[in-house]
Amino acid sequence: MTVLRLRGFEIHKTFLDHAAQQAVLGEIRSVVKKAPFFRPETPGGKKMSVRMTSAGEYGWLSDADGYRYADQHPNGMAWPAIPEAVLSIWSTLTGLDRKPECCLINYYASDAKMGMHQDRDEADFRWPVVSVSLGDDALFRIGGQKRGGKTDSLWLQSGDVVVMGGEARLNHHGVDRVRAGSSKLLPKGGRINLTLRVVK
């Protein structure tokens, strides 16, 4: 495993081997059966290109009322628990006793992307954010804490894990595009991204 450092982000290349990726994917499928994917809207009323759901005490939502964490799926049910295989990634890479309270699950089809943004809906930015890539490659772009300016990009492959913490915790980041067909992990293609966050 190789660890790259880019603008304060730690990129753990091939942290999950193929068997581990399949195990995590199996647990995520169980979550999605209970809490189906939905396509959120931005506060301005535009549909996002990604589909999402969550696991944990809280899930992340976006609609006309703004960006926020909520304790229920839009269908009114409580979010499923975060799978143990996912929690073990957090524990191994952060070494923290504190566990994440949200696992945001984003599905990117071949035409999906995510604009540059900060993860700043959490109560305490001292806790890191851990991001797990499964499926097709994604072109990940990282900037600074202010919008605009120079950015750096790299391809994230299936099994890569990114830790965003410390001074880089509020750096802008996004996904410019997905390289369709670059992985066979998901039978129908696409990319799943898991983002682990301490909310409270």
C-alpha positions in Angstrom: 0.0 0.0 0.0 1.2 3.5 -0.9 0.3 6.6 1.0 0.2 9.9 -1.0 -0.1 13.3 0.6 -1.7 16.1 -1.4 -2.6 19.4 0.1 -2.8 17.8 3.6 -5.0 14.9 2.4 -3.7 11.4 3.0 -4.5 9.1 0.1 -4.1 5.4 1.0 -3.8 3.7 -2.4 -5.2 0.1 -2.6 -6.0 0.1 1.1 -8.7 -2.4 0.5 -7.8 -5.5 -1.6 -10.4 -7.0 -3.9 -11.8 -9.4 -1.3 -12.1 -6.5 1.2 -13.9 -4.4 -1.4 -16.4 -7.1 -2.0 -17.0 -7.6 1.7 -17.7 -3.9 2.2 -19.8 -3.8 -0.9 -21.9 -6.6 0.4 -22.6 -4.8 3.6 -23.4 -1.6 1.8 -26.0 -3.4 -0.3 -27.7 -4.5 2.9 -27.9 -0.9 4.0 -29.3 0.2 0.6 -32.0 -2.4 0.8 -33.2 -0.8 4.0 -32.5 2.8 3.1 -32.8 3.1 -0.7 -30.9 5.6 -2.8 -32.5 8.9 -3.5 -31.5 11.9 -5.6 -31.4 15.1 -3.5 -31.9 18.7 -4.6 -29.7 21.6 -3.8 -31.3 24.4 -1.8 -31.7 26.2 -5.1 -33.9 23.4 -6.5 -31.4 21.7 -8.8 -31.3 17.9 -8.8 -27.8 16.5 -7.9 -26.3 14.1 -10.3 -25.3 11.6 -7.6 -27.8 9.4 -5.8 -27.3 9.0 -2.0 -28.3 7.4 1.2 -26.7 7.0 4.6 -26.0 4.7 7.5 -25.5 5.6 11.2 -27.2 7.8 13.8 -27.5 10.5 11.2 -27.8 10.9 7.4 -27.0 13.9 5.3 -29.8 15.6 3.4 -30.1 18.5 0.9 -33.4 20.1 -0.2 -35.2 23.4 -0.2 -34.6 23.7 3.6 -30.8 23.6 3.1 -27.9 21.2 3.8 -28.1 19.3 7.1 -27.9 16.1 9.0 -31.2 14.3 9.9 -32.0 11.2 12.0 -34.4 9.8 9.4 -34.3 8.7 5.7 -36.7 10.8 3.5 -39.1 7.9 3.7 -39.4 8.4 7.5 -37.3 5.4 8.6 -34.3 5.5 10.9 -31.0 5.0 9.1 -29.4 1.5 9.3 -26.3 1.0 11.5 -22.9 1.6 9.9 -21.5 -1.8 8.9 -18.6 -3.1 11.1 -16.4 -3.6 8.0 -16.7 0.1 7.3 -16.1 1.1 11.0 -12.9 -0.9 11.0 -11.5 1.2 8.2 -12.1 4.3 10.3 -10.5 2.8 13.4 -7.5 1.5 11.5 -6.7 4.7 9.7 -7.6 7.3 12.4 -6.7 5.4 15.6 -9.5 7.2 17.3 -11.8 5.8 20.0 -14.5 8.2 18.8 -16.7 6.5 16.1 -18.3 8.3 13.2 -22.0 8.9 13.5 -22.7 9.1 9.7 -21.6 7.1 6.7 -22.8 9.0 3.6 -23.1 6.6 0.7 -23.0 8.3 -2.8 -23.5 6.5 -6.0 -21.9 8.0 -9.1 -23.2 6.8 -12.5 -20.8 7.4 -15.5 -22.2 11.0 -16.0 -22.2 12.0 -12.3 -19.9 14.5 -10.6 -19.6 16.5 -7.5 -18.7 20.2 -7.5 -16.0 21.7 -5.3 -17.3 22.0 -1.7 -16.2 21.8 1.9 -17.5 19.3 4.5 -18.7 21.9 7.1 -22.1 20.7 8.4 -20.4 19.0 11.3 -20.2 20.5 14.8 -16.5 20.0 15.4 -13.9 20.2 12.6 -11.2 18.7 14.7 -12.4 15.2 13.7 -11.3 13.9 10.3 -13.4 12.8 7.4 -12.6 9.4 5.9 -13.6 8.7 2.3 -13.7 5.2 0.7 -13.8 4.6 -3.1 -15.5 1.5 -4.6 -15.9 0.8 -8.3 -15.0 3.0 -11.3 -12.1 5.4 -11.1 -12.9 9.0 -10.1 -11.0 12.2 -10.9 -10.7 13.8 -7.5 -9.8 17.5 -7.3 -8.5 19.3 -4.2 -8.2 23.0 -3.5 -7.6 25.2 -0.5 -9.9 26.5 2.2 -10.9 29.5 0.0 -13.0 28.9 -3.1 -11.1 29.4 -6.3 -7.4 29.4 -6.9 -5.0 26.6 -7.8 -6.2 23.0 -7.5 -4.6 19.6 -7.8 -6.2 16.4 -9.2 -5.6 12.7 -9.0 -7.4 9.5 -10.0 -8.9 7.5 -7.1 -9.3 3.8 -7.8 -11.5 1.1 -6.2 -10.1 0.3 -2.7 -8.4 3.7 -2.2 -9.2 5.5 1.1 -8.7 9.3 1.7 -8.3 10.8 5.2 -9.1 14.5 5.3 -8.0 16.0 8.6 -5.9 18.5 10.5 -5.3 21.8 8.7 -6.7 20.3 5.5 -10.1 19.4 7.1 -11.9 22.3 5.4 -10.1 22.2 2.1 -12.4 22.3 -1.0 -12.7 19.1 -2.9 -14.8 17.5 -5.6 -15.2 14.8 -8.3 -14.8 16.1 -11.9 -15.7 12.8 -13.6 -15.9 9.1 -13.4 -14.0 6.8 -15.8 -16.8 4.4 -16.9 -15.8 0.7 -17.2 -12.5 1.1 -15.3 -13.6 -1.4 -12.6 -15.6 -4.6 -12.6 -16.5 -4.4 -8.9 -20.1 -3.1 -9.5 -21.8 -5.4 -12.1 -23.7 -2.4 -13.6 -20.7 -0.1 -13.4 -20.4 3.2 -11.6 -18.7 4.3 -8.4 -19.8 4.1 -4.7 -18.1 6.6 -2.3 -18.5 6.1 1.5 -17.8 9.2 3.6 -17.4 8.7 7.4 -18.0 11.7 9.6 -18.3 12.6 13.2 -21.5 14.8 13.3 -21.9 15.9 16.9 
